[in-house]
Amino acid sequence: MNAIFTRKSVRSYTDRPVSREDLHDLLHAGMSAPTANNARPWQFILVTDKALLEKLPMDNYTQAVTGAQAAIVVCGDNTRDKMMGGALNVIDCTAAIENILVEAADKGLGSVCFAAYPMEHRVAHLRGLFSLPENIVPYAVLPIGWPEKQPGARDRYDASVVHENRW
């Protein structure tokens, strides 16, 4: 659980390469997430090409991806969710994203989640960049790299948001 409590959003990275084994482990973690009706709607685009990383930012706020050594674009396939026609994909893919972020922290890697969906300009950018089929929805971009500096841990537990047995 230490990785959960110490994970931080990282937006600046060193030039140190991220190994293929580490990238595989991150994807394995994502695919180990819980999923409604075992639909496993996630699709992942692993971006390691530096020229493509330079084109990946969806807007000014997401420029940090250009300094990363890799990125994972987490997408959902609307044809995989037979119960709800893709409505549960956002939950399933968010669980996969969290697993990837926690696994990255456990390895000492840095990452941050840049949401794409439901922001139309971000979704359109990723659709065009990767020629995504209509049934594939890009949910987030996760830059991956070795942090330039290790962010300090902080305790986020807040008892005021816990309501026991009633509001």
N, C-alpha and C positions, 0 to 999 in steps of 0.2 A: 504494500500500500504506500510505501514511501514515494514511489514515482507519481502516484496520484496527488499527494500532498505537496510535492516539490516541483511539479510541472509548471512551467511558465511559458508565456508567449514570447518567442524569440524572433526578432526581425533583422538581426545582423549576424553574419556568418564569416568564418575564416575560409581560406582557400583549400583547406584540408579535404581530400576526397572522402566521400561516403562509400563504403564497400558495398559490393553487390549483395554480399551476405546480409548486411544490415538492412538494405532496401528490401530484400526478400523477407526478412523477419518483420519489417513494418507492414508489408502487404499481408503476410500470414496472420499478424495480429488483427488487421482490419477484417479479414475473412473469418475470423473466429468470433466476431460479434454476434449477439443474439439477433434473431430475425423473425418477424411474424410469419407463421405458417411455413417456416423453413424456406421462404421464397429466395433468399440470398440475391436480392436484386442489384447488388453493387457491381459496378464495373470500374476498373482503375486504369488510368493512363499514367504510366511512369515516365517522367520527363527527365532525361539525363543530358540531352544535347544542349550545350551552352547557348547556341543561337536560338533555339526554341525557348529556352528559359528567358531570354531577353524579350521575346514576344508575348510571354505569358501574362504579365500584369494586365488586369482588367480595367484599371484606372489608376490615378495617382496614389491612392491609399494602399494599393497592393504592390508597389514597386519593390518591396523587400524581396520578392521572389527572385529577382535578377541576381542577387548576391548569394543565393543558395546553390548548393552543389547538385541538387535534384529537387523534384517536386512530384507530388502525387495529386492528380485530379480525381476526385471521388465523384462518380456518376451513378445514377440509378436507371435501371432498365424497366420501363413501365410495362413491358410484356411479362415480367417475372412474377408480379404480384397478382395472383389469380383471384384473391379474395376481394380486393378493393380497387383493382385497375390502376395501381401505382400510387394510391393515396397513402399507403404506409411506407413507401420508399424513403421518404424524408426521415422517418424515425429510424429505420434500419440503417440507412447510410450515415446518419448522425452517430449511431452506436459504433459503426466501423471507423468513423473519423476519430472518435474519442479513444478507441483502442490504439489506433496508429499514433496519436499524440502521446498517450501514456507510454507506449513501447519506445517511442523516440526518447522521451525523458529518461526512461529506465536505462537506455544505452548511453546517455550523456549527450545525445543529439538535441538540437533545437528545432522547433517548428512553431507554426502559428496557423490557425484556421482562417482563411479568407473565404467567406461565404460568397457563392455565386448566385444560387437560387435563394430567393425569388426575384432578385434584381435583374430586370430584363436586359440592361446593357451588358452586364457581366455574363449572363447566360449566352447572349448573342455573340459576344467576343469569343467565348470558348467553343461554341458551336461552329463558328467560322474557322477558327484556328485548327481545330481537330477534325473538321468535316463530320460532326456527329450526326448519326441517324436521328430521325424525329422521335423515336421511342426512348432515346437516351437523354437524361436530364443531368447537366453538370451541377453538382451541389456545392462543391468547395475545392479550393486549391490549397494544398499543404506544402509550403516550401520546407526542404529538409537540408540541414547542414550542421556543422560544428559551431556552436555559439562563439561569437567574438568574446563575450564575457558571460560568466555564469550568473544569472539573476538570483537574487536572494530569495529565500523561502519566506512565505507569509501565511498566516493562519486565516483562512476565509470562513471558518465556522461562525454562524450567526444565529444564535438561539431565537432571535426575534422573528424569524421566518418559519419557525416550527410551530405547528398548531396540532395539539394532541386531542384526538377524538371529536373535535368540533372547531370551527373557526373561532 
